[in-house]
Amino acid sequence: MARFIQYLKDTRGELKHVSWPTQKQTTIFTILVIVLSLIVALYLGVLDYILTGVLNRVI
């Protein structure tokens, strides 16, 4: 049990050294992830549509 309590104390001390992002940075990164996810989904959807059409013509 003493090891666990020491672990929690050490973890808390390490978290004080973490450089947390600002709210503005978090918002920008969240929007960036959403936009990039949509772009990749659109790209893969178009690629799937094209390759499905090609495969249907071959078969």
N, CA, C and O atoms as a DFTB+ gen file, in Angstrom:
236 C
 N C O
     1  1       0.825      -1.198       0.000
     2  2       0.000       0.000       0.000
     3  2       0.866       1.257       0.000
     4  3       0.506       2.267      -0.605
     5  1       2.003       1.188       0.679
     6  2       2.889       2.355       0.748
     7  2       3.454       2.688      -0.624
     8  3       3.655       3.856      -0.958
     9  1       3.708       1.648      -1.419
    10  2       4.218       1.883      -2.774
    11  2       3.194       2.619      -3.620
    12  3       3.538       3.508      -4.399
    13  1       1.937       2.243      -3.461
    14  2       0.871       2.881      -4.234
    15  2       0.741       4.356      -3.869
    16  3       0.592       5.200      -4.752
    17  1       0.795       4.669      -2.595
    18  2       0.696       6.063      -2.150
    19  2       1.888       6.859      -2.662
    20  3       1.733       8.003      -3.089
    21  1       3.078       6.264      -2.622
    22  2       4.277       6.932      -3.149
    23  2       4.141       7.161      -4.655
    24  3       4.538       8.204      -5.174
    25  1       3.572       6.168      -5.350
    26  2       3.338       6.300      -6.780
    27  2       2.415       7.484      -7.065
    28  3       2.680       8.270      -7.975
    29  1       1.338       7.617      -6.299
    30  2       0.410       8.732      -6.491
    31  2       1.087      10.074      -6.218
    32  3       0.840      11.044      -6.934
    33  1       1.928      10.139      -5.204
    34  2       2.657      11.376      -4.899
    35  2       3.617      11.726      -6.036
    36  3       3.707      12.882      -6.450
    37  1       4.329      10.723      -6.531
    38  2       5.266      10.943      -7.637
    39  2       4.531      11.398      -8.897
    40  3       4.980      12.299      -9.604
    41  1       3.402      10.763      -9.158
    42  2       2.607      11.127     -10.339
    43  2       2.135      12.567     -10.231
    44  3       2.208      13.321     -11.201
    45  1       1.660      12.943      -9.077
    46  2       1.193      14.320      -8.869
    47  2       2.333      15.318      -9.070
    48  3       2.138      16.385      -9.652
    49  1       3.517      14.964      -8.587
    50  2       4.678      15.837      -8.775
    51  2       5.058      15.979     -10.232
    52  3       5.414      17.070     -10.678
    53  1       4.986      14.888     -10.981
    54  2       5.319      14.938     -12.404
    55  2       4.306      15.758     -13.190
    56  3       4.674      16.447     -14.142
    57  1       3.040      15.694     -12.807
    58  2       2.008      16.445     -13.523
    59  2       2.200      17.953     -13.376
    60  3       1.706      18.722     -14.201
    61  1       2.906      18.378     -12.341
    62  2       3.189      19.812     -12.176
    63  2       4.182      20.307     -13.226
    64  3       4.248      21.501     -13.516
    65  1       4.958      19.372     -13.796
    66  2       5.955      19.738     -14.807
    67  2       5.390      19.743     -16.218
    68  3       6.070      20.167     -17.152
    69  1       4.174      19.284     -16.386
    70  2       3.574      19.177     -17.710
    71  2       3.191      20.562     -18.208
    72  3       2.642      21.373     -17.462
    73  1       3.486      20.824     -19.475
    74  2       3.092      22.082     -20.111
    75  2       1.755      21.863     -20.807
    76  3       1.711      21.342     -21.922
    77  1       0.667      22.259     -20.155
    78  2      -0.672      22.026     -20.685
    79  2      -0.998      23.053     -21.763
    80  3      -0.604      24.212     -21.635
    81  1      -1.705      22.662     -22.820
    82  2      -2.072      23.616     -23.873
    83  2      -3.117      24.603     -23.367
    84  3      -3.890      24.314     -22.454
    85  1      -3.111      25.767     -23.986
    86  2      -4.109      26.771     -23.625
    87  2      -5.456      26.383     -24.235
    88  3      -5.535      25.476     -25.064
    89  1      -6.503      27.073     -23.818
    90  2      -7.823      26.779     -24.364
    91  2      -7.861      27.082     -25.863
    92  3      -8.500      26.362     -26.631
    93  1      -7.176      28.147     -26.275
    94  2      -7.140      28.508     -27.691
    95  2      -6.432      27.418     -28.502
    96  3      -6.905      27.041     -29.574
    97  1      -5.308      26.913     -27.999
    98  2      -4.582      25.850     -28.689
    99  2      -5.436      24.587     -28.786
   100  3      -5.469      23.929     -29.826
   101  1      -6.116      24.261     -27.709
   102  2      -6.965      23.066     -27.710
   103  2      -8.079      23.194     -28.734
   104  3      -8.385      22.234     -29.442
   105  1      -8.688      24.368     -28.820
   106  2      -9.756      24.597     -29.789
   107  2      -9.230      24.479     -31.210
   108  3      -9.860      23.838     -32.052
   109  1      -8.090      25.087     -31.486
   110  2      -7.496      25.044     -32.832
   111  2      -7.139      23.607     -33.214
   112  3      -7.426      23.170     -34.329
   113  1      -6.516      22.877     -32.296
   114  2      -6.136      21.495     -32.595
   115  2      -7.353      20.608     -32.798
   116  3      -7.333      19.712     -33.642
   117  1      -8.411      20.846     -32.035
   118  2      -9.640      20.063     -32.189
   119  2     -10.258      20.310     -33.556
   120  3     -10.659      19.365     -34.236
   121  1     -10.337      21.564     -33.959
   122  2     -10.890      21.907     -35.276
   123  2     -10.015      21.310     -36.377
   124  3     -10.528      20.802     -37.373
   125  1      -8.710      21.371     -36.198
   126  2      -7.782      20.810     -37.185
   127  2      -7.990      19.306     -37.341
   128  3      -8.004      18.799     -38.463
   129  1      -8.151      18.588     -36.232
   130  2      -8.374      17.144     -36.290
   131  2      -9.688      16.832     -36.996
   132  3      -9.750      15.901     -37.799
   133  1     -10.735      17.594     -36.708
   134  2     -12.032      17.370     -37.348
   135  2     -11.941      17.614     -38.848
   136  3     -12.440      16.811     -39.637
   137  1     -11.310      18.713     -39.249
   138  2     -11.190      19.046     -40.669
   139  2     -10.364      17.990     -41.402
   140  3     -10.752      17.536     -42.478
   141  1      -9.233      17.601     -40.826
   142  2      -8.403      16.591     -41.478
   143  2      -9.123      15.244     -41.556
   144  3      -8.976      14.520     -42.540
   145  1      -9.890      14.910     -40.534
   146  2     -10.657      13.661     -40.571
   147  2     -11.687      13.691     -41.688
   148  3     -11.879      12.689     -42.378
   149  1     -12.349      14.817     -41.875
   150  2     -13.331      14.947     -42.946
   151  2     -12.676      14.857     -44.320
   152  3     -13.223      14.245     -45.237
   153  1     -11.502      15.470     -44.456
   154  2     -10.783      15.419     -45.734
   155  2     -10.375      13.975     -46.055
   156  3     -10.550      13.517     -47.184
   157  1      -9.843      13.274     -45.079
   158  2      -9.437      11.876     -45.300
   159  2     -10.656      11.011     -45.611
   160  3     -10.597      10.152     -46.490
   161  1     -11.759      11.232     -44.897
   162  2     -12.976      10.452     -45.158
   163  2     -13.487      10.714     -46.569
   164  3     -13.897       9.780     -47.260
   165  1     -13.469      11.966     -47.004
   166  2     -13.912      12.306     -48.351
   167  2     -12.995      11.661     -49.394
   168  3     -13.469      11.102     -50.384
   169  1     -11.698      11.740     -49.170
   170  2     -10.729      11.135     -50.091
   171  2     -10.960       9.626     -50.205
   172  3     -11.013       9.081     -51.308
   173  1     -11.094       8.965     -49.073
   174  2     -11.295       7.517     -49.100
   175  2     -12.646       7.147     -49.715
   176  3     -12.756       6.126     -50.394
   177  1     -13.665       7.961     -49.485
   178  2     -14.970       7.703     -50.082
   179  2     -14.936       7.815     -51.595
   180  3     -15.498       6.977     -52.300
   181  1     -14.274       8.853     -52.091
   182  2     -14.156       9.040     -53.541
   183  2     -13.315       7.919     -54.148
   184  3     -13.665       7.374     -55.195
   185  1     -12.226       7.582     -53.502
   186  2     -11.376       6.499     -53.989
   187  2     -12.151       5.182     -54.019
   188  3     -12.040       4.430     -54.988
   189  1     -12.920       4.894     -52.996
   190  2     -13.732       3.680     -52.951
   191  2     -14.761       3.668     -54.073
   192  3     -14.975       2.643     -54.721
   193  1     -15.397       4.815     -54.298
   194  2     -16.399       4.927     -55.364
   195  2     -15.774       4.647     -56.733
   196  3     -16.341       3.914     -57.544
   197  1     -14.606       5.234     -56.980
   198  2     -13.931       5.055     -58.263
   199  2     -13.486       3.603     -58.443
   200  3     -13.723       3.007     -59.493
   201  1     -12.849       3.041     -57.429
   202  2     -12.354       1.667     -57.548
   203  2     -13.501       0.662     -57.654
   204  3     -13.366      -0.351     -58.340
   205  1     -14.622       0.926     -56.989
   206  2     -15.784       0.061     -57.118
   207  2     -16.332       0.104     -58.547
   208  3     -16.707      -0.928     -59.104
   209  1     -16.375       1.291     -59.128
   210  2     -16.822       1.432     -60.516
   211  2     -15.914       0.708     -61.484
   212  3     -16.387       0.048     -62.409
   213  1     -14.606       0.826     -61.277
   214  2     -13.647       0.138     -62.134
   215  2     -13.806      -1.370     -61.987
   216  3     -13.806      -2.096     -62.982
   217  1     -13.940      -1.839     -60.763
   218  2     -14.089      -3.275     -60.524
   219  2     -15.382      -3.812     -61.138
   220  3     -15.386      -4.916     -61.682
   221  1     -16.457      -3.067     -61.063
   222  2     -17.726      -3.507     -61.663
   223  2     -17.626      -3.583     -63.180
   224  3     -18.257      -4.442     -63.796
   225  1     -16.853      -2.709     -63.786
   226  2     -16.707      -2.753     -65.248
   227  2     -15.835      -3.924     -65.676
   228  3     -16.043      -4.498     -66.745
   229  1     -14.863      -4.278     -64.849
   230  2     -13.981      -5.394     -65.169
   231  2     -14.726      -6.718     -65.045
   232  3     -14.540      -7.627     -65.854
   233  1     -15.562      -6.812     -64.033
   234  2     -16.285      -8.077     -63.789
   235  2     -17.480      -8.176     -64.639
   236  3     -18.207      -9.167     -64.570
